[in-house]
Amino acid sequence: MALDLLKLRLGRTHTVKLVLLATVLVVVEIVQMAGIFDPAELVFYDLWHRIAGKRFEPKHVALVVIDEPTLNEYRNDPLVFWTPQVAQASRVAREAGAKVVGLDFLFSISPEAWLAKRATRRAAGEASHDQAFREEIGTGRLIQVSARVRLNTGIDDFLLPYTDYLMSIPDLDIPRHVALAGLHADKDTAVRSFSVAPALKLAADGDASSAPRFSLGPLLALHAAGADLNATSWRLAGHNYGRDAAVLPITYSGPPGTVPRVSMRKLLAPDALQQAEVKALRDKVVIIGGEYVGMGDLHPTPYASGFFGGIAAFMTGPEIQANVVETMLGGQRLQPLPSVLAHVYLIVLTVTGLLLFSLLSPAWGLLALMATVSFGFVAAYLAFLNWVLLPVASVPLALGIAYLGSLAVKLGAEARERERITAIFSRYVSDSVVDVLIDAEHVPELGGVKQTITVLFSDIRNFTTISEQLDAHEVVEFLNHYFEQICDVVLAEGGTIDKFIGDAIMVQFGAPLAFADHALRATRAAVAMRREAVEFRTWMQHRFAGRGLPEFNVGIGLHTGDAVVGNIGSTRRSEYTAIGDSVNLASRIEGMTKDLGCVILISRETLEAAGERVITGRSESVKVKGREAPVELFEVLDIRGEE
């Protein structure tokens, strides 16, 4: 029966854990589908970038920057008049071996047109101010940019380069030579991803073939790879890219300043092609853009937010475009863990947490919760270093629910166990003993265990004669009053009331709660019972005065030895009791009290176990039914040190 009960409890425990695990996964899935985790995931995504710092050296792209030294060298020329400088820088980059040059700077007006409009031309040469720039565009290897403008009608319009520059494009193929300069920003304005070809909404009568289609970074990468721009998809560095608006993560090589850069003034120098920095542009995509104080082309990236009080660092638009180029040509791409594996990962962490939480105390379980959550963070960062994105925000939620659920289950189980122990033992032992049993680490086995205990039997002398002279109600009254007093004495010493047998009572000491001094406790309880019997005698004389009842007295016998203790009986009815030769001998000793004229008799085993505090009187070696060897018995007079 005990084994069946154990199997039932284990089955229930496993079921509860499975239900809890399923609940965790369902809650996490609902929260993920609702997008509640997205902001938190971005926080950790950015944090991993800041912790990692520079991740690799870009090999496929470089920047030519209009910086402060370049501006100082041409301080008298407004930037709008810099077409000759840009043309020369682009030509030098091409001659140095650059695959393609991208201009992240929009010339929407022409210096020639501006001068002509104001009739300020003083030299014939001014009419050809843009000649070099137009010729550079005509090579087909200088990619210009345009800006997309969303009209109030919801239709996309474009701020394109000046008409003369568009007319210089080979075959007027604008989609091939003019890119969209805009960047894809998340809701928090940070740039973490890009689109090869952003979704556009053109007018119904618009000519889609003459509108810019590709973002700057992807267009430069496709040019550098020699891809067919009329195709619908491409494979670069082991990854597929489509002519659609799919948003892909940017693989940043590092914080702002990581992409190699050359000051434009070095490309404008007479000996530019002999300089090592210019020679390093060979076989690279070159992006020309601004990088000077007061430039507005700055954007937040994963490195921008000042986490833990850090200083925010924005990145220039050209460097972001360069990171897009490196993402497509370098092949390094952060890939989220496949959905199935992500669920398996979360299940493994949750199951591990559940096992730890079920085995540990709430305090240690809280530490285990912190440890497993920390493990999840560390695992996510290590995966990030290996180009894999693990779910992060769902880990503390899943483990937190698992911890709270385990705690609730454990508290519920403890409450049920408390109720079970109270229901089983409250009939036999005192409330204080029940509390000790509940708080004990190991609850006594109820299926039957062998242990050393002291058994006490006591019955009322001349009970038959007394009961014959009283009616049934008076007998019940007399017994209840007597047992009420006796039980208080027994329970006070930690005894377990095994059963009432008519006028007799059987008590065991040392089970279910094991006391090292159970023999002394039993002997002390016997002395107290004798004292209570004397007081009860007075109550009998007053309650049944003049009835001629024999004088009230009791006999008490004790023996210490091994017995089998536990729930004994059938599946229909059982009781917590002790059985064995020691129990039988205690009953025989109690019966000898009448023959030897003693109130309390104990065996030598009990006397030795109780110690020197027991004061004894006469002793006898007697033959007891069921035993061949005589049993040495001692009369107990008192306990030393007891008042």
C-alpha positions as CSV (number, residue, x, y, z in Angstrom):
1,M,0.0,0.0,0.0
2,A,2.8,2.4,0.9
3,L,4.5,1.5,-2.5
4,D,1.3,2.2,-4.4
5,L,1.0,5.5,-2.5
6,L,4.5,6.5,-3.4
7,K,4.0,5.7,-7.1
8,L,0.8,7.7,-7.0
9,R,2.6,10.7,-5.5
10,L,5.5,10.5,-8.0
11,G,3.0,10.3,-10.8
12,R,1.2,13.4,-9.6
13,T,4.6,15.2,-9.2
14,H,5.6,14.4,-12.7
15,T,2.2,15.5,-14.0
16,V,2.4,18.8,-12.1
17,K,5.9,19.5,-13.5
18,L,4.7,18.7,-17.1
19,V,1.7,21.0,-16.6
20,L,4.0,23.7,-15.2
21,L,6.4,23.3,-18.1
22,A,3.6,23.5,-20.7
23,T,2.3,26.6,-18.9
24,V,5.7,28.3,-19.1
25,L,6.1,27.6,-22.8
26,V,2.5,28.7,-23.7
27,V,2.9,32.0,-21.7
28,V,6.3,32.7,-23.3
29,E,5.0,31.9,-26.8
30,I,2.0,34.3,-26.3
31,V,4.3,37.1,-25.0
32,Q,6.6,36.6,-28.0
33,M,3.8,36.6,-30.5
34,A,2.5,39.8,-29.0
35,G,5.9,41.4,-29.5
36,I,6.3,42.3,-25.8
37,F,9.8,40.9,-25.8
38,D,11.0,42.9,-28.8
39,P,12.2,46.0,-27.0
40,A,14.0,43.9,-24.4
41,E,15.6,41.7,-27.1
42,L,16.9,44.9,-28.8
43,V,18.4,46.0,-25.5
44,F,20.4,42.8,-25.2
45,Y,21.2,42.9,-29.0
46,D,22.8,46.3,-28.5
47,L,24.5,45.3,-25.3
48,W,26.3,42.4,-27.0
49,H,27.6,44.8,-29.7
50,R,28.9,47.2,-27.0
51,I,30.5,44.5,-25.0
52,A,32.1,42.9,-28.1
53,G,33.5,46.1,-29.4
54,K,35.4,45.7,-32.7
55,R,34.6,42.3,-34.2
56,F,36.6,42.2,-37.4
57,E,38.5,44.3,-39.9
58,P,36.4,45.2,-42.9
59,K,38.1,43.9,-46.1
60,H,35.7,44.9,-48.8
61,V,34.9,48.5,-48.2
62,A,36.6,51.8,-47.3
63,L,35.5,55.4,-46.8
64,V,36.8,58.6,-48.4
65,V,35.7,61.3,-46.0
66,I,35.3,65.0,-46.3
67,D,36.8,65.8,-42.9
68,E,37.9,69.0,-41.2
69,P,41.4,69.0,-42.8
70,T,39.8,68.7,-46.3
71,L,37.4,71.5,-45.5
72,N,40.2,73.7,-44.3
73,E,42.2,73.1,-47.5
74,Y,39.2,74.2,-49.6
75,R,37.7,76.6,-47.2
76,N,36.7,79.2,-49.8
77,D,34.6,76.7,-51.8
78,P,31.1,75.9,-50.6
79,L,30.4,72.2,-50.6
80,V,27.8,72.6,-53.4
81,F,30.7,73.7,-55.6
82,W,32.8,70.6,-54.9
83,T,31.9,68.6,-58.0
84,P,35.5,69.0,-59.3
85,Q,37.0,67.7,-56.0
86,V,34.5,64.8,-55.9
87,A,35.2,63.9,-59.5
88,Q,39.0,63.9,-58.8
89,A,38.6,61.8,-55.7
90,S,36.4,59.3,-57.5
91,R,38.9,59.1,-60.5
92,V,41.9,58.6,-58.2
93,A,40.0,55.9,-56.3
94,R,39.2,54.1,-59.6
95,E,42.8,54.4,-60.8
96,A,43.9,53.0,-57.4
97,G,41.9,49.9,-58.2
98,A,38.5,50.5,-56.4
99,K,35.8,48.3,-57.8
100,V,33.1,50.9,-57.6
101,V,32.6,54.3,-56.0
102,G,29.5,55.5,-54.2
103,L,28.8,59.1,-53.4
104,D,26.8,59.5,-50.2
105,F,26.3,63.2,-51.0
106,L,23.5,64.6,-53.1
107,F,24.2,67.3,-55.7
108,S,20.7,68.4,-56.4
109,I,21.8,71.6,-58.0
110,S,24.6,72.5,-60.5
111,P,27.1,75.2,-59.8
112,E,27.1,76.0,-63.5
113,A,23.4,76.5,-63.5
114,W,23.5,78.5,-60.4
115,L,26.2,80.8,-61.9
116,A,24.4,81.1,-65.2
117,K,21.2,82.1,-63.5
118,R,22.9,85.0,-61.8
119,A,25.0,85.9,-64.8
120,T,28.1,86.0,-62.7
121,R,30.3,84.0,-65.0
122,R,33.6,85.9,-65.6
123,A,35.6,83.2,-67.2
124,A,34.8,80.8,-70.0
125,G,36.1,78.0,-67.8
126,E,33.2,78.4,-65.4
127,A,30.9,77.0,-68.0
128,S,32.7,73.7,-67.6
129,H,32.9,73.6,-63.8
130,D,31.1,70.3,-63.7
131,Q,32.7,68.8,-66.7
132,A,35.0,66.4,-64.8
133,F,32.1,65.4,-62.5
134,R,29.9,64.6,-65.5
135,E,32.7,62.6,-67.1
136,E,33.2,60.6,-63.9
137,I,29.5,59.8,-63.8
138,G,29.7,58.8,-67.4
139,T,32.2,56.0,-66.5
140,G,29.4,54.2,-64.9
141,R,31.5,53.5,-61.8
142,L,30.3,56.4,-59.7
143,I,27.0,55.7,-58.0
144,Q,25.0,58.7,-56.9
145,V,22.2,58.9,-54.3
146,S,18.7,60.3,-54.2
147,A,16.4,61.0,-51.3
148,R,12.9,59.5,-51.1
149,V,10.1,61.9,-50.1
150,R,6.8,60.6,-48.9
151,L,4.0,63.0,-50.1
152,N,0.8,63.8,-48.2
153,T,-1.0,61.5,-50.6
154,G,1.2,58.6,-49.5
155,I,3.0,58.4,-52.9
156,D,6.8,58.3,-52.9
157,D,8.6,61.0,-54.8
158,F,12.4,61.5,-55.2
159,L,14.9,64.3,-54.7
160,L,17.2,63.3,-57.6
161,P,20.7,64.5,-58.6
162,Y,20.7,67.5,-60.9
163,T,19.4,66.9,-64.4
164,D,22.8,67.3,-66.1
165,Y,24.2,64.6,-63.8
166,L,21.3,62.3,-64.5
167,M,21.8,62.8,-68.2
168,S,25.5,61.8,-67.8
169,I,24.5,58.3,-66.6
170,P,25.2,55.6,-69.1
171,D,22.1,54.7,-71.1
172,L,20.1,56.8,-68.6
173,D,19.9,53.7,-66.5
174,I,18.9,55.5,-63.3
175,P,18.1,52.3,-61.2
176,R,21.5,51.0,-61.9
177,H,23.4,54.2,-61.1
178,V,21.3,56.1,-58.6
179,A,20.6,54.6,-55.1
180,L,18.3,55.5,-52.3
181,A,20.3,57.1,-49.5
182,G,17.7,56.5,-46.8
183,L,18.4,54.1,-43.9
184,H,16.0,51.6,-42.2
185,A,15.4,52.7,-38.6
186,D,13.7,50.8,-35.9
187,K,11.0,52.3,-33.7
188,D,13.7,53.6,-31.3
189,T,15.4,55.3,-34.3
190,A,18.4,53.0,-34.2
191,V,19.7,51.6,-37.5
192,R,20.2,47.8,-37.1
193,S,19.0,46.5,-40.5
194,F,18.8,47.2,-44.2
195,S,16.7,46.4,-47.2
196,V,18.2,45.6,-50.6
197,A,15.2,47.2,-52.3
198,P,12.9,49.1,-49.9
199,A,9.1,49.0,-50.6
200,L,8.0,52.0,-52.6
201,K,4.6,53.4,-53.5
202,L,4.8,55.0,-56.9
203,A,2.1,56.9,-58.7
204,A,-0.1,54.9,-61.0
205,D,1.2,56.8,-64.0
206,G,4.8,56.8,-62.8
207,D,7.6,55.2,-64.7
208,A,9.1,52.6,-62.3
209,S,11.9,51.9,-64.7
210,S,13.3,55.4,-64.2
211,A,13.0,55.5,-60.4
212,P,15.8,54.6,-58.0
213,R,15.2,51.1,-56.7
214,F,18.1,49.9,-54.6
215,S,19.5,51.1,-51.3
216,L,23.1,52.6,-51.6
217,G,24.9,49.8,-49.7
218,P,23.3,46.9,-51.5
219,L,23.6,48.6,-54.9
220,L,27.4,49.1,-54.4
221,A,27.8,45.5,-53.2
222,L,25.9,44.2,-56.3
223,H,28.1,46.3,-58.6
224,A,31.3,45.1,-56.8
225,A,30.1,41.4,-57.2
226,G,29.4,41.9,-60.9
227,A,25.7,40.9,-60.3
228,D,23.0,41.1,-62.9
229,L,20.8,43.9,-61.6
230,N,17.9,42.8,-63.8
231,A,17.7,39.5,-61.9
232,T,15.2,39.0,-59.1
233,S,17.7,37.4,-56.6
234,W,21.4,37.1,-56.0
235,R,23.8,34.9,-54.0
236,L,26.6,36.8,-52.4
237,A,29.2,35.3,-50.1
238,G,27.0,32.3,-49.4
239,H,23.8,34.1,-48.7
240,N,20.7,34.8,-50.8
241,Y,19.3,38.3,-51.4
242,G,16.1,39.1,-53.2
243,R,14.7,42.1,-55.0
244,D,12.2,42.6,-52.2
245,A,11.7,44.7,-49.1
246,A,12.9,42.0,-46.7
247,V,14.7,43.5,-43.7
248,L,18.1,42.0,-43.0
249,P,20.4,42.6,-40.0
250,I,23.5,44.7,-40.5
251,T,26.7,42.9,-39.4
252,Y,28.5,45.8,-37.8
253,S,32.3,45.3,-37.8
254,G,32.6,47.5,-34.8
255,P,31.8,50.8,-33.2
256,P,32.0,54.1,-35.0
257,G,35.5,54.5,-36.6
258,T,36.1,50.8,-37.3
259,V,35.7,51.0,-41.1
260,P,39.0,52.1,-42.8
261,R,38.9,55.7,-43.9
262,V,41.0,58.1,-46.0
263,S,40.8,61.9,-45.9
264,M,39.7,63.2,-49.3
265,R,42.5,65.7,-49.3
266,K,45.0,62.8,-49.7
267,L,43.2,61.8,-52.9
268,L,43.3,65.4,-54.1
269,A,47.1,65.6,-53.6
270,P,49.3,65.5,-56.7
271,D,51.0,62.3,-55.5
272,A,47.8,60.6,-54.4
273,L,48.4,57.3,-56.2
274,Q,51.8,56.9,-54.5
275,Q,50.3,57.1,-50.9
276,A,49.9,53.8,-49.0
277,E,46.4,54.7,-47.8
278,V,45.2,55.4,-51.3
279,K,46.8,52.2,-52.6
280,A,44.9,50.3,-49.9
281,L,41.7,51.1,-51.8
282,R,42.4,48.5,-54.4
283,D,39.6,45.9,-54.9
284,K,37.4,47.7,-52.4
285,V,34.1,49.5,-52.6
286,V,34.7,53.2,-51.8
287,I,32.1,55.4,-50.3
288,I,32.6,59.2,-50.4
289,G,30.8,61.1,-47.7
290,G,31.0,63.7,-45.1
291,E,32.6,63.3,-41.7
292,Y,33.0,66.7,-40.2
293,V,31.7,68.7,-37.2
294,G,28.2,70.0,-37.8
295,M,27.3,67.3,-40.3
296,G,23.7,66.1,-39.9
297,D,24.2,62.6,-41.3
298,L,24.6,60.9,-37.9
299,H,22.5,58.0,-36.7
300,P,22.1,55.9,-33.6
301,T,23.2,52.2,-34.0
302,P,23.6,49.4,-31.5
303,Y,26.6,51.2,-30.2
304,A,24.7,54.5,-29.6
305,S,22.8,54.1,-26.3
306,G,24.9,54.9,-23.2
307,F,24.2,51.6,-21.3
308,F,25.0,51.9,-17.6
309,G,25.8,55.5,-18.0
310,G,28.1,55.2,-21.0
311,I,28.6,57.9,-23.6
312,A,26.4,57.6,-26.7
313,A,28.4,57.3,-30.0
314,F,26.5,57.9,-33.2
315,M,27.7,56.6,-36.6
316,T,27.8,58.5,-39.8
317,G,25.5,57.5,-42.7
318,P,28.5,56.6,-45.0
319,E,29.9,54.3,-42.4
320,I,26.6,52.6,-41.9
321,Q,26.4,52.1,-45.7
322,A,29.9,50.7,-45.6
323,N,28.8,48.2,-43.0
324,V,25.9,47.1,-45.2
325,V,28.4,46.6,-48.1
326,E,30.7,44.5,-45.8
327,T,27.7,42.5,-44.6
328,M,26.8,41.5,-48.2
329,L,30.3,40.9,-49.5
330,G,32.0,39.5,-46.4
331,G,29.3,36.9,-45.7
332,Q,29.3,37.3,-41.9
333,R,25.6,37.5,-40.9
334,L,23.9,37.3,-37.5
335,Q,21.4,34.5,-37.9
336,P,18.6,33.9,-35.3
337,L,18.4,30.4,-34.0
338,P,15.8,28.4,-35.9
339,S,12.4,28.4,-34.2
340,V,12.5,24.6,-33.4
341,L,16.0,24.9,-31.8
342,A,15.0,28.0,-30.0
343,H,12.1,26.1,-28.4
344,V,14.4,23.2,-27.5
345,Y,16.9,25.6,-26.0
346,L,14.2,27.2,-23.9
347,I,12.7,23.8,-22.8
348,V,16.2,22.6,-21.7
349,L,16.8,25.7,-19.6
350,T,13.3,25.6,-18.1
351,V,13.5,21.8,-17.3
352,T,16.9,22.4,-15.7
353,G,15.4,25.2,-13.7
354,L,12.4,23.1,-12.7
355,L,14.7,20.3,-11.5
356,L,16.8,22.6,-9.4
357,F,13.9,24.5,-8.0
358,S,12.1,21.3,-7.0
359,L,15.3,19.9,-5.2
360,L,16.4,23.1,-3.5
361,S,14.9,25.3,-0.8
362,P,13.2,28.6,-1.8
363,A,16.3,30.6,-0.9
364,W,18.7,28.3,-2.7
365,G,16.2,28.0,-5.5
366,L,16.3,31.8,-5.9
367,L,20.1,31.6,-6.2
368,A,19.7,28.8,-8.8
369,L,17.2,31.1,-10.6
370,M,19.8,33.8,-10.8
371,A,22.5,31.3,-11.9
372,T,20.4,29.9,-14.7
373,V,19.3,33.3,-15.9
374,S,23.0,34.4,-15.9
375,F,23.9,31.2,-17.8
376,G,21.3,32.2,-20.4
377,F,22.8,35.6,-20.7
378,V,26.4,34.2,-21.1
379,A,25.2,31.6,-23.6
380,A,23.4,34.3,-25.6
381,Y,26.6,36.4,-25.7
382,L,28.8,33.5,-26.7
383,A,26.4,32.6,-29.4
384,F,26.4,36.2,-30.6
385,L,30.2,36.0,-31.0
386,N,29.6,33.0,-33.2
387,W,27.0,34.8,-35.4
388,V,23.9,33.2,-33.8
389,L,21.2,35.1,-32.0
390,L,19.7,33.2,-29.0
391,P,16.5,34.4,-27.4
392,V,17.4,36.4,-24.2
393,A,14.4,38.2,-22.8
394,S,12.3,35.0,-22.8
395,V,14.8,33.2,-20.5
396,P,14.2,35.2,-17.3
397,L,10.5,35.1,-17.9
398,A,10.4,31.3,-18.4
399,L,12.7,30.6,-15.5
400,G,10.9,33.2,-13.3
401,I,7.5,31.5,-14.0
402,A,9.1,28.1,-13.4
403,Y,10.5,29.2,-10.1
404,L,7.3,30.8,-8.9
405,G,5.3,27.8,-10.1
406,S,7.7,25.4,-8.4
407,L,7.5,27.4,-5.2
408,A,3.7,27.4,-5.4
409,V,3.7,23.6,-6.0
410,K,6.2,23.0,-3.2
411,L,4.2,25.2,-0.8
412,G,1.0,23.4,-1.8
413,A,2.7,20.0,-1.4
414,E,4.0,21.0,2.0
415,A,0.5,22.2,3.0
416,R,-1.0,18.9,1.9
417,E,1.8,17.0,3.7
418,R,1.2,19.0,6.8
419,E,-2.5,18.1,6.6
420,R,-1.7,14.5,6.0
421,I,0.7,14.2,8.9
422,T,-1.7,16.1,11.2
423,A,-4.6,13.8,10.1
424,I,-2.5,10.7,10.7
425,F,-0.7,11.5,13.9
426,S,-2.9,14.0,15.7
427,R,-4.9,11.1,17.1
428,Y,-1.8,9.5,18.6
429,V,0.6,12.2,19.7
430,S,0.6,15.8,21.1
431,D,0.3,18.9,18.9
432,S,3.9,19.7,19.7
433,V,5.1,16.3,18.4
434,V,3.0,16.8,15.3
435,D,4.7,20.1,14.7
436,V,8.1,18.5,15.1
437,L,7.2,15.8,12.7
438,I,6.0,18.4,10.1
439,D,9.2,20.4,10.5
440,A,11.5,17.3,10.4
441,E,13.5,16.7,7.2
442,H,12.5,13.1,7.1
443,V,8.9,12.1,7.8
444,P,8.5,8.7,9.4
445,E,7.7,5.9,7.1
446,L,4.1,4.7,7.4
447,G,4.5,1.4,5.7
448,G,6.2,-0.4,8.6
449,V,9.7,0.1,9.9
450,K,11.7,-1.7,12.5
451,Q,13.0,0.5,15.4
452,T,13.7,0.4,19.1
453,I,10.9,1.8,21.2
454,T,9.6,1.6,24.7
455,V,6.0,0.3,25.0
456,L,3.8,1.1,28.0
457,F,0.6,-0.9,28.9
458,S,-1.7,0.2,31.7
459,D,-5.1,-1.0,32.8
460,I,-7.5,-0.4,35.7
461,R,-7.6,-2.8,38.6
462,N,-11.0,-4.4,39.4
463,F,-12.5,-2.8,36.3
464,T,-15.0,-5.7,35.9
465,T,-16.3,-5.2,39.5
466,I,-16.6,-1.5,39.1
467,S,-18.4,-1.7,35.8
468,E,-20.9,-4.2,37.2
469,Q,-21.9,-1.7,39.9
470,L,-22.3,1.2,37.4
471,D,-24.7,1.7,34.6
472,A,-23.5,2.1,31.0
473,H,-23.5,5.9,31.0
474,E,-21.6,6.0,34.3
475,V,-19.0,3.6,32.9
476,V,-18.4,5.8,29.9
477,E,-18.3,8.9,32.1
478,F,-15.8,7.3,34.4
479,L,-13.5,6.0,31.6
480,N,-13.6,9.2,29.6
481,H,-12.7,11.3,32.7
482,Y,-9.8,8.9,33.5
483,F,-8.4,8.7,30.0
484,E,-8.6,12.5,29.6
485,Q,-6.2,12.9,32.5
486,I,-4.0,10.0,31.6
487,C,-3.7,11.1,27.9
488,D,-2.5,14.6,28.9
489,V,0.3,13.0,30.9
490,V,1.3,10.7,28.1
491,L,1.3,13.3,25.4
492,A,3.3,15.7,27.6
493,E,6.2,13.2,27.5
494,G,6.0,12.8,23.7
495,G,4.3,9.4,23.9
496,T,2.1,8.1,21.1
497,I,-1.2,6.7,22.1
498,D,-1.5,3.5,20.2
499,K,-4.9,2.3,21.2
500,F,-7.5,1.9,23.9
501,I,-8.4,-1.7,24.8
502,G,-11.4,-1.5,27.0
503,D,-10.0,-0.1,30.3
504,A,-6.4,-0.5,29.1
505,I,-4.2,1.9,27.2
506,M,-1.2,1.1,25.0
507,V,1.4,3.8,24.5
508,Q,4.7,3.8,22.6
509,F,7.6,6.1,23.1
510,G,10.2,6.7,20.3
511,A,7.9,6.4,17.3
512,P,6.9,8.0,15.1
513,L,9.3,10.7,16.4
514,A,12.5,9.1,17.6
515,F,13.6,10.3,21.0
516,A,17.0,9.2,22.3
517,D,15.6,9.1,25.9
518,H,12.3,7.3,25.1
519,A,12.8,4.8,27.9
520,L,13.2,7.6,30.5
521,R,10.2,9.5,29.0
522,A,8.1,6.3,29.3
523,T,9.2,5.7,32.9
524,R,8.5,9.3,33.8
525,A,5.1,9.1,32.2
526,A,4.3,5.9,34.2
527,V,5.2,7.7,37.5
528,A,3.0,10.6,36.5
529,M,0.2,8.2,35.6
530,R,0.4,6.7,39.0
531,R,0.2,10.1,40.6
532,E,-2.9,10.9,38.4
533,A,-4.5,7.6,39.5
534,V,-4.2,8.7,43.1
535,E,-5.9,11.9,42.4
536,F,-8.5,10.1,40.3
537,R,-9.2,7.8,43.2
538,T,-10.4,10.9,45.1
539,W,-12.6,11.9,42.2
540,M,-14.2,8.4,42.2
541,Q,-14.9,8.5,45.9
542,H,-16.8,11.8,45.6
543,R,-18.5,11.0,42.3
544,F,-19.7,7.6,43.3
545,A,-19.9,8.0,47.1
546,G,-21.8,5.2,48.9
547,R,-21.8,2.9,46.0
548,G,-19.4,0.4,47.6
549,L,-16.9,0.5,44.7
550,P,-13.5,-1.1,45.2
551,E,-10.6,1.3,45.6
552,F,-9.4,2.6,42.3
553,N,-5.9,1.6,41.2
554,V,-3.9,0.9,38.1
555,G,-1.1,-1.4,36.9
556,I,1.6,-0.2,34.5
557,G,4.1,-2.3,32.6
558,L,7.0,-1.1,30.4
559,H,9.5,-2.9,28.1
560,T,12.1,-1.5,25.7
561,G,13.0,-3.4,22.5
562,D,12.6,-3.7,18.8
563,A,9.2,-3.5,17.2
564,V,7.7,-3.0,13.7
565,V,6.0,0.4,13.7
566,G,3.8,1.8,10.9
567,N,0.4,1.7,9.3
568,I,-0.7,-1.9,9.7
569,G,-4.0,-3.4,8.4
570,S,-5.8,-3.8,5.2
571,T,-6.5,-1.5,2.3
572,R,-10.0,-0.9,3.7
573,R,-8.9,-0.2,7.3
574,S,-5.5,0.3,8.9
575,E,-4.1,2.0,12.0
576,Y,-0.7,3.3,13.1
577,T,0.6,0.8,15.7
578,A,3.5,-1.3,16.8
579,I,3.7,-5.1,16.7
580,G,6.3,-7.6,17.8
581,D,7.6,-9.6,20.7
582,S,8.5,-6.4,22.6
583,V,4.9,-5.3,22.5
584,N,3.7,-8.7,23.8
585,L,6.3,-8.7,26.6
586,A,5.2,-5.2,27.7
587,S,1.6,-6.4,28.0
588,R,2.8,-9.5,30.0
589,I,4.8,-7.3,32.4
590,E,1.7,-5.1,33.0
591,G,-0.2,-8.2,33.9
592,M,2.5,-9.2,36.4
593,T,1.9,-6.0,38.5
594,K,-1.2,-7.6,40.0
595,D,0.7,-10.8,41.0
596,L,3.7,-8.9,42.4
597,G,1.6,-6.2,44.1
598,C,3.3,-3.3,42.3
599,V,1.8,-0.4,40.4
600,I,4.8,0.1,37.9
601,L,7.0,-2.7,36.7
602,I,9.7,-2.3,34.1
603,S,12.1,-4.8,32.4
604,R,15.9,-4.7,32.8
605,E,16.1,-3.4,29.2
606,T,14.0,-0.4,30.1
607,L,15.8,0.2,33.3
608,E,19.2,0.2,31.5
609,A,17.9,2.5,28.8
610,A,16.3,4.9,31.2
611,G,19.5,5.4,33.2
612,E,20.4,6.0,36.8
613,R,17.6,8.5,37.5
614,V,15.1,5.7,38.0
615,I,14.6,4.8,41.6
616,T,13.6,1.1,41.9
617,G,12.3,-1.0,44.7
618,R,11.9,-4.8,44.7
619,S,13.0,-6.9,41.7
620,E,11.9,-10.3,40.6
621,S,12.9,-12.8,37.9
622,V,9.7,-14.3,36.6
623,K,8.6,-16.7,33.9
624,V,6.5,-15.0,31.3
625,K,4.2,-16.8,28.9
626,G,5.8,-17.2,25.5
627,R,9.4,-17.0,26.8
628,E,11.6,-19.8,28.1
629,A,14.1,-17.6,29.9
630,P,12.9,-15.7,33.0
631,V,12.4,-11.9,32.7
632,E,14.0,-9.7,35.3
633,L,11.5,-7.1,36.5
634,F,11.9,-4.0,38.7
635,E,9.4,-2.0,40.7
636,V,9.6,1.8,39.9
637,L,9.3,4.0,43.0
638,D,10.2,7.4,41.5
639,I,12.5,9.4,39.2
640,R,15.4,11.4,40.7
641,G,15.1,15.1,40.2
642,E,11.4,15.0,39.7
643,E,9.2,17.1,42.0
